Amino acid sequence: MTQLECQFSENLSVREVNIKSSPKNNGSSSIDSVPYLEELGINIIERPQPIQFFPNSNELVHGWSSYVQGFSANFVQNIINRYKTDYISPVIFDPFAGSGTALVQAKLNGYKSYGVELNPLLQFIAQNKLNTWDVGPDLLLKISKDLPLDKKTDAPSFLKSKKHFNPGVLVNLEKLKGGIDSFEPSTPQERKIKNL
């Protein structure tokens, strides 16, 4: 029985017809879209690949700060590779830049990139991932060793629970944050180090 015959003989809604005629029990499967896609001449090629941020945790620059909703660098690189020969001078725009994975990957490939991100913390992270590559480890270590440990910046009250940090860890983080807050950069390079 065709969909049309089924609809007329039983006076069913379109959804009910789709469910009855679906090759999968109860319909609502991607297989239901196959006849429609064929009619439109669309052929979908499945190439599943991981897109989540987790694989970035071991990547240079990308792993500096994790972001659950971010793309993996490998996923972004696969997209860049797929389309890079289609353009003379590729420019990458990420309208939801997050922690900057697409922008960093563009930089690693030598492409201009632009990003927009509303979350100020993520903006800060992305900017530092992109703009601190010239910071040498020697100066970073020197400044970090000279930070005072007797200064303390209190953590927000919502962090003062064992759900977020072990109390001993939180005390150390407050001392570290106090030391960083007390450091006054005198050069653009030192400003980058403070941000890192």
Sequence and secondary structure as in RCSB ss.txt:
>XXXX:A:sequence
MTQLECQFSENLSVREVNIKSSPKNNGSSSIDSVPYLEELGINIIERPQPIQFFPNSNELVHGWSSYVQGFSANF
VQNIINRYKTDYISPVIFDPFAGSGTALVQAKLNGYKSYGVELNPLLQFIAQNKLNTWDVGPDLLLKISKDLPLD
KKTDAPSFLKSKKHFNPGVLVNLEKLKGGIDSFEPSTPQERKIKNL
>XXXX:A:secstr
  HHHHHHHHT  HHHHHHHH SSTTS SGGGGHHHHHHHT          BSGGGGGSTTGGGS  TT B HHH
HHHHHHHHGGG SS EEEETT TTSHHHHHHHHTT EEEE    HHHHHHHHHHHH TT  HHHHHHHHHTS SS
      GGG STTT  HHHHHHHHHHHHHHHH    SHHHHHHHH 
